[in-house]
Amino acid sequence: MYTDFGYMEEGKLGKPYDLRMMARLGTFIRPYWPLMAISLLFVLIMAALDLVIPYLTKEAIDRYIVTSAREIVFKGDGSPEEERFLSRYESALIPKRERGRFLLPPGVLRSMDRKEVAILQKSGLLSEDKYYLFIPERPEQEEILKKYPSSFESSGAYWFISVDRMKELKEEDLLGLRRKDVKGILRIALIVLFILIVHFGLNFLQVYTMEMAGQRTMHALRMKVFSHLQNLSVSFFDRNPVGRLVTRLTNDIQNVHEMFASVLVYLFKDLLLLIGIIILLVHLNLELGLVTFSVVPLIFVTTLAFSHRARDVFRLIRFKVAQMNAFLQENLSGIKVVQLFQREEENARRFQKINEGHYLANLRQIQIYAIFVPLIEVLSSGAIGLLLWYGGGKVIQERISLGVLVAYLSYIRMFFQPIRDLSEKYNIQQSAMASLERIFSLLDQDERITEPPSPKKEEIKGNVEFRHVSFSYNGEEKVLHDVSFSVREGETVALVGATGAGKTSLLHLLERFYEPEEGSILIDGIDIRERDVAHLRSHIGLVLQDTFLFGGDVEENIRLGNRRAEDGKVREVARVVNVEKFVQRLPHGYRTKVGEGGEVLSAGERQLLAFARALYANPKILILDEATSHVDPETERLIQEGLARLLKGRTAIVVAHRLSTIRHADRIVVLHKGRVREIGTHEELMARRGLYFGLYQLQFGKPSNGDFGVRISE
């Protein structure tokens, strides 16, 4: 079965909230904490403003919309309730014409405890009659009193009308009578509008400051990961696909930013809102609050069950996505081989299996969300229904005001909104925590070339010595065994041997891409492990078999990032290695973009650019690793003409399978199965009739007897 794609780590998922991960992320956030603090302050203010609006709605209803005086009827029997009420509110009562009947102003009624109001109703002191009470302050109110003389009664400076008889007034008269209430409602509406405008401004500033802090944090994190990757040893990249590492710098860091911008701050805001709502609900009416909170345990159990199931299916989906990405990357990268060997149907069958697994995993996620989201809606709607039933009854009984019930309904909607959003935030947070785990796991990798405590930066002349060097890539199978030879300053030494003899491995050790397991490599008598790595590599020029070009223009690829650009030097080295001949044919000359990987150039032209790049760097040691393998005979002739000037005064180590290119080397080192078998000039080795002689005969003619194959494979 084709199931292991080398991306098993994508299936791993840590804790939903790992405090250690968050603490490590905090080290990147710390420099931008002032921006975070400002953003959190704005969140705090916005949460407070959100809580104020329902309360203002309550005040508008109780103070200006549903406002009425109540009639108090004293029986004169000296009951404890009557005595207690008179002792506290006698001065606030407004007498009516009928003996023993008074009006209790709406402001006093609102200030009374609802239990006290219930006792008055039960004892018969508080009647069901309601009146609109006012003091005439405007000419239009005087006109209304004259227009409806039988509808209004007076008591001192106060006038009042039964709420039931207010229906007899014309609409314009009713508005004129309640002009003060209309102004009060307008005033509260303007306050709400002002709050919304302030909220909008604060929300803009909060998002801007939080995004600025988040983007700077992600910038710092991305730079940290990129710098860390550049300093890791080549052996690390041998084991980790580039696509996976690119994902760390792009998708994973974007996931962390998504959590940073969309979850962390809003979780803080939601927490503040929930605490504020609970406090306000208890303050407005404890009994109603307890009824409302009766559904919270069910919500908690539902959310807990959802989080566990969503976590498992989320892990499965990420694993399936990783499988799909790995399969696509592998097959699209090798599309030529796929089409050449007619693998389309087989690959489609395998992709169908992976795609089916991804489809089924997503179906499981949909099923979980299809249960959780409606269930939360049902519970929240049930809480609102319970509130309407219980709270509506209390309004009818006048145990609470209508404004309190309306405010409760608004707060309950606000209370359940964060829970409704939980599914989306949980997805983002799960993805981000998994990404953080992988990012920090990458940062914890310490596979780098060790710098000495006091690195040496002595000038390099070019004397190279390999002294009893042994090496293996995996720590088990050695590719080099006790290799010893030297290269003198200004000397050209060629390395030859069959494929797998260890030629390129020797060069990698010299460049310190890897460290030898045994022995040492010396340059000018100093072990390269004692030298500064950057200083060492700056004196080594490298031309590989497969030339890598960056996506800039021709000149940039010759200078290779050298900011001290010297156009004359670029053109000079281009002429030396015969690059200028084909550059002149390009549409924009040295400013021609070479495309990704140098796609607009032929293999031979890319190889010539690599020679120009090496010459521009002016190294003391030059390494040519199969540097003419992709070059046609005519281009090779042009390169050979320039090589004499390129190698002049430099130590050169040349790896070549085409033995004709190294006949004039000062010495030739023959490697076989990781060991040095022969050293000498071309003539000396040919006269010795050993391994080199056999290789030469295989390339340029048939052996005269049957012993060459034995010698080469021995």
HELIX and SHEET records of a PDB file:
HELIX    1   1 MET A    8  GLY A   11  5                                   4    
HELIX    2   2 LEU A   19  ILE A   29  1                                  11    
HELIX    3   3 ARG A   30  TYR A   32  5                                   3    
HELIX    4   4 TRP A   33  ALA A   60  1                                  28    
HELIX    5   5 ILE A   61  ILE A   65  3                                   5    
HELIX    6   6 PRO A   80  TYR A   89  1                                  10    
HELIX    7   7 GLU A   90  ALA A   92  5                                   3    
HELIX    8   8 PRO A  106  SER A  111  1                                   6    
HELIX    9   9 ARG A  114  SER A  123  1                                  10    
HELIX   10  10 PRO A  139  LYS A  147  1                                   9    
HELIX   11  11 ASP A  164  GLU A  168  5                                   5    
HELIX   12  12 GLU A  171  LEU A  177  1                                   7    
HELIX   13  13 ARG A  179  GLN A  230  1                                  52    
HELIX   14  14 VAL A  234  ARG A  239  1                                   6    
HELIX   15  15 VAL A  242  THR A  247  1                                   6    
HELIX   16  16 ARG A  248  ASP A  252  3                                   5    
HELIX   17  17 ILE A  253  MET A  259  1                                   7    
HELIX   18  18 PHE A  260  LEU A  264  3                                   5    
HELIX   19  19 VAL A  265  LEU A  284  1                                  20    
HELIX   20  20 LEU A  286  THR A  292  1                                   7    
HELIX   21  21 PHE A  293  VAL A  295  5                                   3    
HELIX   22  22 VAL A  296  SER A  333  1                                  38    
HELIX   23  23 ILE A  335  LEU A  340  1                                   6    
HELIX   24  24 GLU A  344  ILE A  396  1                                  53    
HELIX   25  25 LEU A  402  ARG A  420  1                                  19    
HELIX   26  26 LEU A  422  LEU A  443  1                                  22    
HELIX   27  27 LYS A  503  LEU A  510  1                                   8    
HELIX   28  28 ILE A  528  GLU A  530  5                                   3    
HELIX   29  29 VAL A  533  SER A  538  1                                   6    
HELIX   30  30 VAL A  554  ARG A  559  1                                   6    
HELIX   31  31 ASP A  567  VAL A  576  1                                  10    
HELIX   32  32 GLU A  580  VAL A  583  1                                   4    
HELIX   33  33 GLY A  589  ARG A  591  5                                   3    
HELIX   34  34 GLU A  596  GLY A  598  5                                   3    
HELIX   35  35 ALA A  603  ALA A  617  1                                  15    
HELIX   36  36 PRO A  633  LEU A  647  1                                  15    
HELIX   37  37 LEU A  659  ILE A  662  5                                   4    
HELIX   38  38 HIS A  682  ARG A  688  1                                   7    
HELIX   39  39 LEU A  691  PHE A  700  1                                  10    
HELIX   40  40 PHE A  708  SER A  713  1                                   6    
SHEET    1   A 6 ILE A  94  PRO A  95  0                                        
SHEET    2   A 6 ARG A 101  LEU A 104 -1                                        
SHEET    3   A 6 ALA A  69  VAL A  73 -1                                        
SHEET    4   A 6 LEU A 126  PHE A 134 -1                                        
SHEET    5   A 6 TYR A 158  SER A 162 -1                                        
SHEET    6   A 6 GLU A 153  SER A 155 -1                                        
SHEET    1   B 4 LYS A 478  VAL A 487  0                                        
SHEET    2   B 4 VAL A 464  SER A 472 -1                                        
SHEET    3   B 4 GLU A 518  ILE A 523 -1                                        
SHEET    4   B 4 ILE A 526  ASP A 527 -1                                        
SHEET    1   C 6 ILE A 540  VAL A 543  0                                        
SHEET    2   C 6 ILE A 621  ASP A 625  1                                        
SHEET    3   C 6 THR A 651  VAL A 655  1                                        
SHEET    4   C 6 THR A 492  VAL A 496  1                                        
SHEET    5   C 6 ARG A 667  HIS A 672  1                                        
SHEET    6   C 6 ARG A 675  GLY A 680 -1                                        
END                                                                             
